[in-house]
Amino acid sequence: MQWELIGSGAALLTMFGFVPQIFKIYRTESVEDVSLLMLLQFFVGIFLWLLYGIHIQDKIVIVSNVVSFITLVVAIGLYFKYRKNRSRKEK
């Protein structure tokens, strides 16, 4: 039981780890300091963790990685949206 609490706490922290970055991108409409490679690396890593969680049928691993996956999809979407805006402003 104690390890489930630790796992749940870790899941909560990592699930929402990209939310502050998403808010910053949205607020500033800038992705100048955001690495696309880092976002894509985490995207693949989270996807693999999700597959692993499904394989071992661990609800904490599954739910935390689904939420993390969604936040990364949002972050990557904003990256491409505001990267296009930046190139328009430069012209």
C-alpha positions in Angstrom: 0.0 0.0 0.0 2.8 2.5 0.9 4.5 1.9 -2.5 1.2 2.6 -4.3 1.1 6.0 -2.6 4.7 6.7 -3.6 3.9 5.6 -7.2 0.7 7.8 -7.2 2.7 10.8 -6.0 5.4 10.3 -8.6 2.7 9.8 -11.3 1.0 13.1 -10.3 4.2 15.0 -10.5 5.2 13.6 -13.8 1.7 13.7 -15.3 1.6 17.5 -15.0 5.3 18.2 -15.5 4.7 19.8 -18.9 1.7 21.9 -17.9 3.8 24.9 -16.7 5.6 24.8 -20.1 2.3 24.7 -21.9 1.0 27.7 -20.0 4.2 29.6 -20.8 4.1 28.8 -24.5 0.4 29.8 -24.6 0.9 33.0 -22.6 4.0 34.2 -24.5 3.1 32.7 -27.9 6.8 31.7 -28.2 8.6 28.5 -28.5 12.0 30.1 -28.9 13.5 28.3 -25.9 11.7 25.0 -26.3 13.5 22.0 -27.9 11.4 20.0 -30.3 13.8 17.1 -30.0 13.2 17.0 -26.2 9.4 17.1 -26.7 9.6 14.2 -29.2 12.0 12.2 -27.0 9.6 12.5 -24.1 6.6 11.7 -26.4 8.2 8.4 -27.5 9.3 7.6 -24.0 5.8 8.2 -22.5 4.3 6.1 -25.3 6.6 3.3 -24.5 5.8 3.6 -20.8 2.1 3.5 -21.7 2.6 0.3 -23.7 4.6 -1.2 -20.8 1.8 -0.2 -18.3 -0.8 -1.9 -20.5 1.4 -5.0 -20.8 1.8 -5.3 -17.0 -1.8 -4.1 -16.4 -0.8 -1.4 -13.9 -3.5 1.3 -13.6 -1.1 3.9 -12.1 1.4 3.5 -15.0 -1.4 3.5 -17.6 -3.3 6.6 -16.3 -0.2 8.7 -15.6 1.2 8.0 -19.0 -2.1 8.7 -20.8 -2.3 12.1 -19.1 1.4 12.7 -19.8 0.9 11.7 -23.4 -2.0 14.1 -23.8 -0.1 17.0 -22.3 2.8 16.3 -24.6 0.5 16.2 -27.6 -0.8 19.7 -26.5 2.8 21.0 -26.1 3.9 19.7 -29.5 0.8 21.1 -31.1 1.5 24.5 -29.5 5.1 24.2 -30.6 4.1 23.9 -34.3 1.4 26.6 -34.0 3.7 29.2 -32.5 6.8 28.2 -34.5 4.8 29.1 -37.6 3.8 32.4 -36.0 7.4 33.2 -35.3 8.5 32.6 -38.9 5.6 34.9 -40.1 6.7 37.6 -37.7 10.3 37.4 -39.1 9.1 38.0 -42.7 
